[in-house]
Amino acid sequence: MVKSLGIMIGGIFVGAVGVEIIRRKYPDALGKLYARTREMTSGAKEAFKKGYENAMQSREAAEPSA
């Protein structure tokens, strides 16, 4: 377990250093990537909200009135 934790921490460190190098070398590319990621995330969030609302409306319509 300690070995796995060490590998995970090492991977996080290597990933952080890699992102920092890319950010310094290509600042515009990383900014565009972040913008696209935010756009996709907000689109998925809106789709989930709409689907949830539709499911709840369908559930309310299917329940018998008392």
MOPAC internal coordinates of N, CA, C and O (Angstrom, degrees):
PM7 1SCF
backbone

  N    0.0000 0     0.00 0     0.00 0    0    0    0
  C    1.4382 1     0.00 0     0.00 0    1    0    0
  C    1.5327 1   110.51 1     0.00 0    2    1    0
  O    1.2310 1   120.63 1   140.60 1    3    2    1
  N    1.3121 1   116.39 1   -39.40 1    3    2    1
  C    1.4585 1   120.65 1   179.32 1    5    3    2
  C    1.5281 1   109.43 1   -64.93 1    6    5    3
  O    1.2310 1   120.72 1   141.73 1    7    6    5
  N    1.3189 1   116.23 1   -38.27 1    7    6    5
  C    1.4652 1   120.50 1   178.98 1    9    7    6
  C    1.5295 1   110.17 1   -63.54 1   10    9    7
  O    1.2310 1   120.31 1   136.17 1   11   10    9
  N    1.3226 1   117.02 1   -43.83 1   11   10    9
  C    1.4644 1   121.04 1   179.13 1   13   11   10
  C    1.5282 1   111.20 1   -63.31 1   14   13   11
  O    1.2310 1   120.54 1   138.76 1   15   14   13
  N    1.3234 1   116.57 1   -41.24 1   15   14   13
  C    1.4619 1   120.82 1   177.88 1   17   15   14
  C    1.5264 1   110.67 1   -63.23 1   18   17   15
  O    1.2310 1   120.31 1   138.65 1   19   18   17
  N    1.3287 1   117.02 1   -41.35 1   19   18   17
  C    1.4653 1   121.34 1   177.77 1   21   19   18
  C    1.5134 1   111.80 1   -63.12 1   22   21   19
  O    1.2310 1   120.41 1   139.10 1   23   22   21
  N    1.3327 1   116.82 1   -40.90 1   23   22   21
  C    1.4663 1   120.93 1   178.06 1   25   23   22
  C    1.5165 1   110.39 1   -65.22 1   26   25   23
  O    1.2310 1   120.43 1   138.72 1   27   26   25
  N    1.3260 1   116.79 1   -41.28 1   27   26   25
  C    1.4661 1   120.15 1   179.53 1   29   27   26
  C    1.5296 1   111.18 1   -64.47 1   30   29   27
  O    1.2310 1   120.16 1   134.19 1   31   30   29
  N    1.3177 1   117.29 1   -45.81 1   31   30   29
  C    1.4640 1   120.96 1   179.18 1   33   31   30
  C    1.5299 1   110.20 1   -63.55 1   34   33   31
  O    1.2310 1   120.04 1   139.27 1   35   34   33
  N    1.3129 1   117.54 1   -40.73 1   35   34   33
  C    1.4669 1   121.31 1   176.58 1   37   35   34
  C    1.5147 1   111.61 1   -62.23 1   38   37   35
  O    1.2310 1   120.07 1   138.50 1   39   38   37
  N    1.3127 1   117.47 1   -41.50 1   39   38   37
  C    1.4641 1   121.21 1   178.33 1   41   39   38
  C    1.5198 1   112.08 1   -64.42 1   42   41   39
  O    1.2310 1   120.72 1   140.44 1   43   42   41
  N    1.3135 1   116.24 1   -39.56 1   43   42   41
  C    1.4708 1   120.04 1   177.52 1   45   43   42
  C    1.5210 1   109.79 1   -64.02 1   46   45   43
  O    1.2310 1   120.20 1   136.40 1   47   46   45
  N    1.3248 1   117.22 1   -43.60 1   47   46   45
  C    1.4563 1   121.23 1   179.62 1   49   47   46
  C    1.5282 1   111.57 1   -63.12 1   50   49   47
  O    1.2310 1   120.38 1   133.19 1   51   50   49
  N    1.3192 1   116.88 1   -46.81 1   51   50   49
  C    1.4638 1   120.69 1   179.42 1   53   51   50
  C    1.5276 1   110.32 1   -62.99 1   54   53   51
  O    1.2310 1   120.19 1   138.96 1   55   54   53
  N    1.3235 1   117.24 1   -41.04 1   55   54   53
  C    1.4600 1   120.66 1   178.11 1   57   55   54
  C    1.5162 1   112.16 1   -63.75 1   58   57   55
  O    1.2310 1   120.12 1   138.67 1   59   58   57
  N    1.3269 1   117.38 1   -41.33 1   59   58   57
  C    1.4670 1   121.18 1   179.51 1   61   59   58
  C    1.5236 1   111.03 1   -65.53 1   62   61   59
  O    1.2310 1   120.44 1   138.01 1   63   62   61
  N    1.3225 1   116.76 1   -41.99 1   63   62   61
  C    1.4657 1   120.37 1   178.11 1   65   63   62
  C    1.5302 1   110.03 1   -64.84 1   66   65   63
  O    1.2310 1   120.45 1   138.51 1   67   66   65
  N    1.3227 1   116.74 1   -41.49 1   67   66   65
  C    1.4673 1   120.30 1   178.59 1   69   67   66
  C    1.5200 1   112.32 1   -62.02 1   70   69   67
  O    1.2310 1   120.25 1   136.26 1   71   70   69
  N    1.3136 1   117.13 1   -43.74 1   71   70   69
  C    1.4686 1   120.77 1   178.88 1   73   71   70
  C    1.5169 1   110.55 1   -64.78 1   74   73   71
  O    1.2310 1   120.16 1   140.91 1   75   74   73
  N    1.3242 1   117.30 1   -39.09 1   75   74   73
  C    1.4677 1   120.57 1   179.10 1   77   75   74
  C    1.5288 1   111.03 1   -65.12 1   78   77   75
  O    1.2310 1   120.05 1   140.31 1   79   78   77
  N    1.3119 1   117.50 1   -39.69 1   79   78   77
  C    1.4741 1   120.72 1   177.72 1   81   79   78
  C    1.5248 1   110.13 1   -64.65 1   82   81   79
  O    1.2310 1   120.38 1   134.79 1   83   82   81
  N    1.3256 1   116.87 1   -45.21 1   83   82   81
  C    1.4668 1   120.59 1   179.18 1   85   83   82
  C    1.5249 1   110.30 1   -64.77 1   86   85   83
  O    1.2310 1   120.12 1   140.71 1   87   86   85
  N    1.3365 1   117.37 1   -39.29 1   87   86   85
  C    1.4704 1   120.59 1   179.95 1   89   87   86
  C    1.5200 1   111.51 1   -62.72 1   90   89   87
  O    1.2310 1   120.38 1   140.66 1   91   90   89
  N    1.3055 1   116.87 1   -39.34 1   91   90   89
  C    1.4630 1   120.13 1   179.79 1   93   91   90
  C    1.5186 1   112.15 1   -73.51 1   94   93   91
  O    1.2310 1   120.51 1   144.18 1   95   94   93
  N    1.3149 1   116.64 1   -35.82 1   95   94   93
  C    1.4664 1   120.16 1  -176.78 1   97   95   94
  C    1.5273 1   111.88 1   -80.83 1   98   97   95
  O    1.2310 1   120.24 1   140.14 1   99   98   97
  N    1.3239 1   117.14 1   -39.86 1   99   98   97
  C    1.4714 1   122.55 1  -177.54 1  101   99   98
  C    1.5342 1   110.03 1  -130.42 1  102  101   99
  O    1.2310 1   119.29 1  -106.71 1  103  102  101
  N    1.3262 1   118.96 1    73.29 1  103  102  101
  C    1.4752 1   120.16 1  -175.15 1  105  103  102
  C    1.5319 1   112.92 1   -65.74 1  106  105  103
  O    1.2310 1   119.66 1   145.10 1  107  106  105
  N    1.3237 1   118.24 1   -34.90 1  107  106  105
  C    1.4666 1   120.17 1  -178.97 1  109  107  106
  C    1.5196 1   111.95 1   -69.88 1  110  109  107
  O    1.2310 1   120.11 1   141.38 1  111  110  109
  N    1.3126 1   117.39 1   -38.62 1  111  110  109
  C    1.4663 1   120.73 1  -178.59 1  113  111  110
  C    1.5212 1   111.09 1   -63.46 1  114  113  111
  O    1.2310 1   120.49 1   137.64 1  115  114  113
  N    1.3140 1   116.68 1   -42.36 1  115  114  113
  C    1.4610 1   119.79 1  -179.37 1  117  115  114
  C    1.5254 1   110.78 1   -69.23 1  118  117  115
  O    1.2310 1   120.34 1   143.51 1  119  118  117
  N    1.3308 1   116.95 1   -36.49 1  119  118  117
  C    1.4653 1   120.37 1   176.48 1  121  119  118
  C    1.5167 1   111.64 1   -62.85 1  122  121  119
  O    1.2310 1   120.66 1   138.84 1  123  122  121
  N    1.3307 1   116.34 1   -41.16 1  123  122  121
  C    1.4674 1   120.51 1   177.91 1  125  123  122
  C    1.5250 1   110.49 1   -65.85 1  126  125  123
  O    1.2310 1   120.43 1   141.05 1  127  126  125
  N    1.3221 1   116.78 1   -38.95 1  127  126  125
  C    1.4604 1   120.83 1   178.71 1  129  127  126
  C    1.5267 1   110.55 1   -63.30 1  130  129  127
  O    1.2310 1   120.25 1   136.29 1  131  130  129
  N    1.3309 1   117.13 1   -43.71 1  131  130  129
  C    1.4573 1   120.61 1   177.40 1  133  131  130
  C    1.5312 1   111.19 1   -62.00 1  134  133  131
  O    1.2310 1   120.44 1   138.75 1  135  134  133
  N    1.3289 1   116.76 1   -41.25 1  135  134  133
  C    1.4682 1   120.27 1  -179.87 1  137  135  134
  C    1.5295 1   110.58 1   -63.50 1  138  137  135
  O    1.2310 1   120.42 1   136.24 1  139  138  137
  N    1.3380 1   116.80 1   -43.76 1  139  138  137
  C    1.4719 1   119.74 1   178.73 1  141  139  138
  C    1.5276 1   111.19 1   -64.54 1  142  141  139
  O    1.2310 1   120.86 1   141.10 1  143  142  141
  N    1.3203 1   115.95 1   -38.90 1  143  142  141
  C    1.4639 1   119.76 1   179.29 1  145  143  142
  C    1.5265 1   110.47 1   -64.25 1  146  145  143
  O    1.2310 1   120.16 1   136.55 1  147  146  145
  N    1.3333 1   117.29 1   -43.45 1  147  146  145
  C    1.4689 1   120.11 1   177.59 1  149  147  146
  C    1.5181 1   110.87 1   -62.27 1  150  149  147
  O    1.2310 1   120.31 1   139.90 1  151  150  149
  N    1.3307 1   117.01 1   -40.10 1  151  150  149
  C    1.4666 1   120.89 1  -179.94 1  153  151  150
  C    1.5229 1   110.86 1   -63.67 1  154  153  151
  O    1.2310 1   120.46 1   134.36 1  155  154  153
  N    1.3259 1   116.72 1   -45.64 1  155  154  153
  C    1.4704 1   119.94 1   179.69 1  157  155  154
  C    1.5268 1   110.87 1   -65.70 1  158  157  155
  O    1.2310 1   120.26 1   140.54 1  159  158  157
  N    1.3144 1   117.11 1   -39.46 1  159  158  157
  C    1.4630 1   121.06 1  -179.92 1  161  159  158
  C    1.5183 1   111.14 1   -64.59 1  162  161  159
  O    1.2310 1   120.65 1   135.49 1  163  162  161
  N    1.3334 1   116.37 1   -44.51 1  163  162  161
  C    1.4680 1   118.16 1   179.74 1  165  163  162
  C    1.5291 1   110.70 1   -67.96 1  166  165  163
  O    1.2310 1   119.75 1   146.33 1  167  166  165
  N    1.3337 1   118.07 1   -33.67 1  167  166  165
  C    1.4640 1   120.64 1   176.13 1  169  167  166
  C    1.5247 1   111.56 1   -64.53 1  170  169  167
  O    1.2310 1   120.81 1   137.57 1  171  170  169
  N    1.3268 1   116.05 1   -42.43 1  171  170  169
  C    1.4671 1   119.91 1   178.39 1  173  171  170
  C    1.5207 1   110.75 1   -66.06 1  174  173  171
  O    1.2310 1   120.50 1   142.41 1  175  174  173
  N    1.3129 1   116.65 1   -37.59 1  175  174  173
  C    1.4630 1   120.97 1   179.05 1  177  175  174
  C    1.5256 1   110.85 1   -64.37 1  178  177  175
  O    1.2310 1   120.28 1   135.36 1  179  178  177
  N    1.3187 1   117.06 1   -44.64 1  179  178  177
  C    1.4632 1   120.86 1   178.39 1  181  179  178
  C    1.5247 1   111.24 1   -64.12 1  182  181  179
  O    1.2310 1   120.29 1   138.47 1  183  182  181
  N    1.3332 1   117.05 1   -41.53 1  183  182  181
  C    1.4675 1   120.47 1   178.53 1  185  183  182
  C    1.5244 1   110.67 1   -62.48 1  186  185  183
  O    1.2310 1   120.33 1   139.82 1  187  186  185
  N    1.3252 1   116.97 1   -40.18 1  187  186  185
  C    1.4572 1   120.04 1   178.27 1  189  187  186
  C    1.5202 1   110.62 1   -64.04 1  190  189  187
  O    1.2310 1   120.26 1   135.55 1  191  190  189
  N    1.3281 1   117.11 1   -44.45 1  191  190  189
  C    1.4710 1   120.49 1   179.98 1  193  191  190
  C    1.5249 1   110.92 1   -60.91 1  194  193  191
  O    1.2310 1   120.01 1   135.86 1  195  194  193
  N    1.3334 1   117.59 1   -44.14 1  195  194  193
  C    1.4677 1   120.94 1   179.81 1  197  195  194
  C    1.5234 1   110.71 1   -64.44 1  198  197  195
  O    1.2310 1   120.48 1   136.72 1  199  198  197
  N    1.3211 1   116.69 1   -43.28 1  199  198  197
  C    1.4595 1   120.24 1   178.35 1  201  199  198
  C    1.5138 1   112.12 1   -63.44 1  202  201  199
  O    1.2310 1   120.55 1   139.87 1  203  202  201
  N    1.3214 1   116.56 1   -40.13 1  203  202  201
  C    1.4614 1   120.73 1   178.57 1  205  203  202
  C    1.5197 1   110.77 1   -64.70 1  206  205  203
  O    1.2310 1   120.46 1   136.04 1  207  206  205
  N    1.3307 1   116.73 1   -43.96 1  207  206  205
  C    1.4622 1   120.39 1   179.26 1  209  207  206
  C    1.5224 1   110.60 1   -62.97 1  210  209  207
  O    1.2310 1   120.03 1   137.86 1  211  210  209
  N    1.3316 1   117.55 1   -42.14 1  211  210  209
  C    1.4704 1   120.75 1   178.10 1  213  211  210
  C    1.5241 1   111.16 1   -63.15 1  214  213  211
  O    1.2310 1   120.49 1   138.98 1  215  214  213
  N    1.3241 1   116.68 1   -41.02 1  215  214  213
  C    1.4623 1   120.18 1   179.98 1  217  215  214
  C    1.5213 1   110.86 1   -65.84 1  218  217  215
  O    1.2310 1   120.49 1   139.94 1  219  218  217
  N    1.3198 1   116.67 1   -40.06 1  219  218  217
  C    1.4631 1   119.33 1   179.64 1  221  219  218
  C    1.5217 1   111.12 1   -68.60 1  222  221  219
  O    1.2310 1   120.06 1   142.74 1  223  222  221
  N    1.3318 1   117.49 1   -37.26 1  223  222  221
  C    1.4652 1   119.99 1   177.56 1  225  223  222
  C    1.5191 1   110.48 1   -66.19 1  226  225  223
  O    1.2310 1   120.26 1   139.81 1  227  226  225
  N    1.3310 1   117.11 1   -40.19 1  227  226  225
  C    1.4629 1   120.86 1   178.45 1  229  227  226
  C    1.5263 1   110.41 1   -64.95 1  230  229  227
  O    1.2310 1   121.01 1   141.56 1  231  230  229
  N    1.3201 1   115.66 1   -38.44 1  231  230  229
  C    1.4647 1   120.03 1  -179.85 1  233  231  230
  C    1.5241 1   110.27 1   -66.43 1  234  233  231
  O    1.2310 1   120.42 1   137.52 1  235  234  233
  N    1.3343 1   116.80 1   -42.48 1  235  234  233
  C    1.4677 1   120.30 1   179.39 1  237  235  234
  C    1.5143 1   110.95 1   -64.99 1  238  237  235
  O    1.2310 1   120.03 1   142.74 1  239  238  237
  N    1.3394 1   117.55 1   -37.26 1  239  238  237
  C    1.4489 1   121.00 1   179.80 1  241  239  238
  C    1.5308 1   111.47 1   -70.04 1  242  241  239
  O    1.2310 1   120.46 1   148.74 1  243  242  241
  N    1.3391 1   116.72 1   -31.26 1  243  242  241
  C    1.4654 1   120.78 1  -178.58 1  245  243  242
  C    1.5122 1   112.58 1   -79.18 1  246  245  243
  O    1.2310 1   119.73 1   155.99 1  247  246  245
  N    1.3335 1   118.13 1   -24.01 1  247  246  245
  C    1.4697 1   120.54 1  -179.11 1  249  247  246
  C    1.5269 1   109.62 1   -73.62 1  250  249  247
  O    1.2310 1   120.61 1   -44.05 1  251  250  249
  N    1.3165 1   116.44 1   135.95 1  251  250  249
  C    1.4797 1   119.06 1   178.49 1  253  251  250
  C    1.5361 1   110.48 1   -71.56 1  254  253  251
  O    1.2310 1   121.07 1   -36.23 1  255  254  253
  N    1.2861 1   115.56 1   143.77 1  255  254  253
  C    1.4720 1   120.72 1   178.76 1  257  255  254
  C    1.5104 1   109.25 1   -77.96 1  258  257  255
  O    1.2310 1   120.06 1   -38.78 1  259  258  257
  N    1.3011 1   117.50 1   141.22 1  259  258  257
  C    1.4648 1   120.86 1  -179.06 1  261  259  258
  C    1.5035 1   111.13 1   -98.32 1  262  261  259
  O    1.2310 1   120.10 1   180.00 1  263  262  261

